[in-house]
Amino acid sequence: MPAFGENRKMTPENFIQSKAAQAIQSLYNASVDQSSLQVQVTRKEFEGDYTLVVFPLLKVSRQAPENTGRAIGEWLVANVPEIAGFNCVKGFLNLLFSPVYWDEAFAEIAANEDFGQLPSTGKNIMVEFSSPNTNKPLHLGHIRNNLLGDSVSRLLKACGNNVIKSTIVNDRGIHICKSMLAWQKVGEGRTPESTGIKGDHLVGDCYVAFNDIYKDEVKKLVEGGMDEETAKKEAPSLKEAHQMLVDWEKGDKKVRDLWQMMNDWVLKGFDETYAALGITFDQVDFESQTYLLGKELVQKGLETGVFTTDPDGSVWCDLTADGLDRKLVLRGDGTSVYITQDLGTAERRFANYNLDSHVYVVGNEQDYHFQVLKLILRKLGFAWADQIYHLSYGMVELPEGKMKSREGTVVDADDLIQDMYREAKATSEESGKLADLSEWEKEKLYRMIGLGALKYFIIKVDPKKTMLFNPKESIDFNGNTGPFIQYTHARICSILRKAAEQGISSGPASVTPDIVPSAKEVRLIKLISLLPSKVAEAGAALSPAILANYSYDLAKDFNQYYHDTPILKEQDRKVLEFRLTLIGTIARVLRKAMGILGIELPERM
């Protein structure tokens, strides 16, 4: 797997690596590469902040794991004031930082406006996502794809990479012709303007109508004595759609004009949905312009023996020796297949953008396709084939089961976004806390909460897992939800506003050595300090869920601290200013983390 998030600034892990290397030099007169030392957050069941893995050091110490760990721990406590204690469990040295360390660490964090942004890697990474078909509107499955693709792009950018967000619009093929044919048969000349129906929805209705026409034809053929499999192939509407595709490829003006008109309707509709989701792209390709790419690669493969030609003229790549099967790359009539286009598109993108990596955000039903794509590219001699990564995600299901586009039983993206807005509005109005906001401010807030709820509910689930979506659960202001984190941020902003009204300042200058943070405050500082490593971890795994759940943990711990600590009632002015700086930094970290996920946090709720 390509490395996406390994570059970062000084962290607690780096600090321990540096000091542990000094300990090893002093104890064993041995020099070690500090970056090779394994340091991780201490597991919850053990006492400590960070853990040094001792096992790899036994060749240097020539002692038992616990003896080695104990010796390093004792040296660190004696020579590093930031290390307050340790315990050793087999080959794991658990280290406890002192309040001095956390106070110093927090002072640096509070003064660093770019905290959480990792250093530049100089790498160019393309992330392809969305890639819709222009025969239907976007639905819930597309929403997961888009939100994953967008948040992964933001995440990789936060990891210091130059990211190009791309999509390829699948605007040609038999499925497009089915919608076109249905519009001709039953559309009665309807347009988005004449009906008031959004363009992608109108074309999607045509796609469903084609399926109804087709099923009725198959039924009649079967009733007339034809077997069902033959009837499915001989249905007149299907043959007409295939002929329309042939005419399109020949450049027939009438067919092309109809195709252009209906595609324009759909693309305009897509743009409206993307805008509602906050999705943008740096590069948009169209299958109608790229489907011929890859044919030159087929010729190259034939010349080098990677591909072979069958008697019917079709071209194949035999992957049986690699544990796969034979893969068609060119039909006997010379037309390309999906893999051909993907081969050519990948070659062009790596060349045009000088890519270091290419991430495809595509559902797990295409796992085999991308396995084949990488293998063929490797056989064709492209070293960058190993820098292609398929972010394979699970499907989205509803409490009532799976969705089916042809039968029109999908959850429409536009409807879902509107439903989330209505849920957010109803829930917010029940609170009765928005009376002094203008109607414009309320509307903006409702959309922010609704969209935040939708995005967070989708993103918090590990991409590889199939997920069950329940809109009502996502809008809850309690528990692991977007609105809970949004409300936490608004609560912090409210405290800071009240403090400012009383003339109480806060900021990096309030973090001084004479303020010793409490145990609860140290826990919050620890969580804050994890942001860079969580960004790096999420980037390396291409899993925004890691950052989403980190944000929830931080919001949850703040709320417990707020419940136990009457911040504005603190009499000691220095302690009060320190605490305001602490919670202000928490708000900033939440904005950073959630911003990477594409989720806005309001200042009032």
Beta strands, then each sheet from edge to edge (+ up, - down):
strand 1: 39-41
strand 2: 50-53
strand 3: 83-89
strand 4: 92-97
strand 5: 124-128
strand 6: 162-169
strand 7: 283-286
strand 8: 308-309
strand 9: 315-318
strand 10: 326-330
strand 11: 357-363
strand 12: 388-393
strand 13: 396-397
strand 14: 467-468
sheet 1: 1+ 2- 4+ 3-
sheet 2: 7+ 6+ 5+ 11+ 12+
sheet 3: 8+ 9- 10+
sheet 4: 13+ 14+
end
